[in-house]
Amino acid sequence: MFDFSDEQIERYSRHIILPEVGGKGQKKLLESKVLVIGAGGLGSPSAFYLAAAGIGKIGIVDNDVVELSNLQRQIIHGTPDLGRPKTESAKETINKLNSDVEVVTYQERLTSENIMNIIKNYDIVLDGTDNFPTRYLVNDACALAKKINIHGSIFRFEGQATVIKPFDGPCYRCLYPQPPPPGTVPSCQEAGVLGVLPGIIGVIQAIEAIKIILGIGEPLIGRLLIYDALEMEFREVKVRRDPACPLCGDNPTIKELIDYEQFCGINR
């Protein structure tokens, strides 16, 4: 019998009665550590549902403050949070939801200099970023640190999700060997995004994290899940590891982190 309080038994009762989870599985969730990169459209639902599930430690990385335009999709924040750091707002919301969860905040911009020190304390990384330099940074850092990276992205009415397990399936560079030329892919601010879309993709990321922690089901390793909200259609693309990938290929050349803004052709 696991050492749950009466309150925890009631809180997690719907998990505990699932044969695939049970008390043993809930204990695993309470002992797990997940880092959520970005407290925006994807990070909001991911962190919120991971906290509800009883993930014991959730790290949140973000250096932005809450703006009014965020509230159309970033559900972890509210109108009273305008102007506050997103990490602070997210932590307060999670604390109100579940006091079992330890929330660690990183109110800083993720860089090649700080990422390895941050991710070393976590089992799984959820990438909810919205720019290519940080996506490549997270991909490379997770591979070098041998951390599972659950990637999500959104654009207008479409979203994607995949699980990147270092050296067991393709990495982000296998999917996208080269970043798009600067200015060719508009941001959400420029192109817009359906407000509920990141909720769907962010929750998929949270589900994948929970499955991996529990060791159940089939994670999205080597599978890119694509969701079209207008057609209400999910489709899956099989992706293979690229033997020539400079990070995870047969003869890797990337041994350390680089300048990712320069790699993506972005002038500072």
C-alpha positions in Angstrom: 0.0 0.0 0.0 1.4 3.4 -1.0 1.6 6.1 1.6 -1.1 8.4 0.2 -3.1 10.8 2.4 -6.8 10.6 2.5 -7.0 13.8 0.4 -4.6 12.3 -2.2 -6.6 9.1 -2.4 -9.7 11.2 -3.2 -8.0 13.6 -5.5 -6.4 10.9 -7.7 -9.1 8.3 -7.3 -10.0 8.3 -11.0 -6.3 7.5 -11.7 -6.0 4.9 -9.0 -8.9 2.8 -10.2 -7.4 2.6 -13.7 -5.5 -0.7 -13.8 -2.9 0.9 -16.1 -2.2 3.5 -13.4 -3.2 2.4 -10.0 -1.4 3.4 -6.8 2.0 2.5 -8.2 1.5 4.6 -11.3 0.2 7.6 -9.3 3.3 7.3 -7.1 5.5 7.5 -10.2 3.6 10.7 -11.3 4.1 12.3 -7.9 7.8 11.5 -8.0 8.4 12.7 -11.6 9.9 16.0 -12.8 8.8 17.7 -16.0 10.1 20.9 -17.5 7.7 23.0 -19.5 9.5 25.5 -21.8 7.2 28.4 -22.5 4.1 29.4 -20.4 2.2 30.4 -23.5 -0.4 28.7 -25.7 1.1 25.2 -25.5 2.7 25.4 -22.1 -0.5 26.7 -20.4 -2.7 23.6 -21.0 0.3 21.2 -20.7 1.4 22.5 -17.3 -2.2 22.8 -16.0 -3.1 19.2 -16.8 0.2 17.9 -15.7 -0.4 19.6 -12.3 -3.9 18.2 -12.1 -2.5 14.7 -12.8 -0.1 15.1 -9.8 3.3 15.5 -11.5 5.5 16.1 -8.5 7.8 18.8 -9.9 7.0 21.1 -12.8 9.6 23.6 -14.0 8.4 26.5 -16.1 10.8 28.6 -18.3 9.6 31.9 -19.7 10.9 35.5 -19.8 7.7 37.2 -20.9 4.9 39.0 -19.1 1.2 38.5 -19.5 -0.4 40.6 -22.2 -4.1 41.0 -23.1 -3.7 39.3 -26.5 -2.4 36.2 -24.7 -5.6 35.5 -22.9 -7.4 34.3 -26.0 -5.5 31.0 -25.7 -3.1 31.0 -22.7 -5.5 29.6 -20.2 -3.1 29.5 -17.2 -3.3 33.3 -17.0 -6.2 35.6 -16.3 -7.0 39.3 -16.7 -5.7 40.2 -13.2 -2.3 38.9 -14.3 -1.7 41.5 -17.0 1.8 42.8 -16.7 3.0 40.0 -14.4 5.7 37.5 -15.4 4.1 34.5 -17.0 6.1 32.2 -14.7 4.7 33.9 -11.6 1.2 33.8 -12.9 1.5 30.1 -14.0 3.0 29.1 -10.6 0.1 30.8 -8.7 -2.5 29.1 -10.8 -0.9 25.7 -10.4 -0.6 26.2 -6.6 -4.3 26.9 -6.4 -5.1 23.8 -8.4 -2.8 21.3 -6.6 -0.6 21.9 -3.6 1.1 18.5 -4.2 3.0 20.0 -7.1 6.4 21.8 -6.6 6.6 24.6 -9.2 10.1 25.9 -10.0 10.2 29.0 -12.2 12.9 30.3 -14.5 12.2 33.9 -15.4 14.8 34.0 -18.0 15.5 33.6 -21.7 16.6 30.1 -22.6 20.1 30.1 -24.1 23.0 27.9 -24.9 24.6 29.1 -21.7 21.8 28.2 -19.3 19.8 25.3 -20.8 22.0 22.4 -19.8 22.0 23.6 -16.2 18.2 23.8 -16.2 17.2 20.6 -17.9 19.5 18.4 -15.9 17.0 18.5 -13.0 14.1 17.0 -15.0 13.1 13.7 -16.5 11.1 15.0 -19.5 11.1 18.3 -21.4 8.0 19.7 -23.1 8.9 22.1 -25.8 6.1 24.8 -26.2 8.3 27.4 -27.8 7.2 29.5 -30.8 10.5 30.2 -32.6 13.0 28.1 -34.6 16.2 29.1 -32.7 14.8 27.8 -29.4 13.4 24.7 -31.0 16.8 23.7 -32.3 18.4 24.7 -29.0 16.0 22.5 -27.1 16.4 19.6 -29.5 20.2 19.7 -29.4 20.4 20.2 -25.6 18.0 17.3 -24.9 19.9 15.0 -27.2 23.2 15.9 -25.6 21.7 15.4 -22.1 19.7 12.3 -23.2 16.4 13.8 -22.1 13.1 13.0 -23.8 11.7 16.1 -25.7 8.0 16.3 -26.3 7.6 18.8 -29.2 4.5 20.7 -30.1 3.8 23.5 -32.6 0.8 25.4 -33.9 0.1 27.6 -36.9 -3.3 29.2 -37.7 -5.7 26.2 -37.7 -3.1 23.4 -37.7 -0.9 21.8 -35.0 1.7 19.1 -34.7 3.2 17.0 -32.0 5.9 14.3 -31.7 8.1 12.7 -29.1 11.9 12.9 -29.5 13.7 10.2 -27.6 17.5 10.7 -28.1 19.0 8.1 -30.3 15.8 6.1 -30.4 14.0 7.6 -33.4 14.4 10.8 -35.3 15.2 14.2 -33.7 13.9 17.6 -34.7 16.8 18.0 -37.1 15.8 14.8 -38.9 12.4 16.4 -39.5 13.7 19.9 -40.4 17.4 19.7 -41.3 17.5 23.4 -42.1 15.5 26.3 -40.6 13.3 28.2 -43.0 14.8 31.5 -44.3 14.1 34.4 -42.0 10.8 36.0 -42.6 9.2 33.2 -44.6 7.2 31.7 -41.7 5.0 34.3 -40.0 4.5 34.2 -36.2 1.2 33.8 -34.5 1.2 37.6 -34.0 1.5 38.0 -37.7 -0.6 35.1 -39.0 -3.1 34.5 -36.1 -4.0 31.3 -34.4 -7.4 29.7 -33.4 -7.5 30.2 -29.7 -8.5 26.6 -28.7 -5.9 25.0 -31.1 -3.0 25.1 -28.7 -5.2 23.6 -26.0 -5.5 20.5 -28.1 -1.8 20.2 -28.9 -0.7 21.1 -25.4 -2.9 18.5 -23.9 -1.5 15.9 -26.4 2.0 16.8 -25.1 0.8 16.3 -21.5 -0.7 12.9 -22.4 2.6 11.8 -24.0 4.5 12.8 -20.9 2.2 10.9 -18.6 2.3 7.8 -20.8 6.1 7.9 -20.8 6.3 8.3 -17.0 3.8 5.4 -16.5 5.4 3.2 -19.2 2.0 2.6 -20.9 0.8 2.9 -24.5 2.8 3.8 -27.6 4.5 7.3 -27.5 4.8 9.4 -30.6 8.4 8.4 -31.2 9.0 8.4 -35.0 5.5 9.6 -35.6 4.5 13.2 -36.3 0.8 13.8 -35.4 -0.8 16.5 -37.5 -4.1 18.0 -36.5 -6.3 20.1 -38.9 -8.9 22.0 -36.9 -10.9 23.1 -39.9 -11.3 19.6 -41.3 -11.4 18.1 -37.7 -8.8 15.6 -39.0 -5.8 13.9 -37.4 -3.2 12.3 -39.6 0.1 10.7 -38.8 3.3 10.8 -40.7 6.0 8.2 -40.1 9.4 9.8 -39.6 12.7 8.0 -39.6 16.1 8.9 -38.1 18.3 10.5 -40.8 21.6 8.5 -40.9 23.3 11.8 -42.1 21.8 13.9 -39.2 24.6 16.0 -37.7 23.2 15.4 -34.2 21.8 11.8 -34.0 23.1 10.3 -37.3 25.7 7.6 -37.8 28.6 10.1 -37.7 27.4 13.1 -35.6 29.3 16.3 -35.9 27.4 18.4 -33.3 29.1 17.8 -30.0 28.1 21.0 -28.2 25.6 23.8 -28.3 26.0 26.5 -30.9 24.7 30.0 -31.6 21.1 29.2 -32.7 20.1 32.6 -33.8 23.0 32.7 -36.1 22.2 29.2 -37.3 18.7 30.4 -38.2 20.0 33.5 -39.8 18.5 35.9 -37.3 20.2 39.2 -36.7 20.2 40.3 -33.1 
